[in-house]
């Protein structure tokens, strides 16, 4: 199978980004495919560290409170 090749010009900082993020034994073409084919499907680990521990704990407290209130409302409706 013959593969056509294209030459592209990119800035040094863009090349550095590609080089820094390229997996071992991965070609630049494979890296570009990996990055752009999964653009919409992010791993959970991609989100680690984006909020502070305090904010995360506050979110969990709010979620627990909301669930508790929702359960009370559900029980009320079912009791009718």
PyMOL commands that set and color helices and strands:
alter all, ss='L'
color gray80, all
select helices_A, chain A and resi 12-21+28-37+44-47+53-79
alter helices_A, ss='H'
color red, helices_A
deselect
rebuild
show_as cartoon
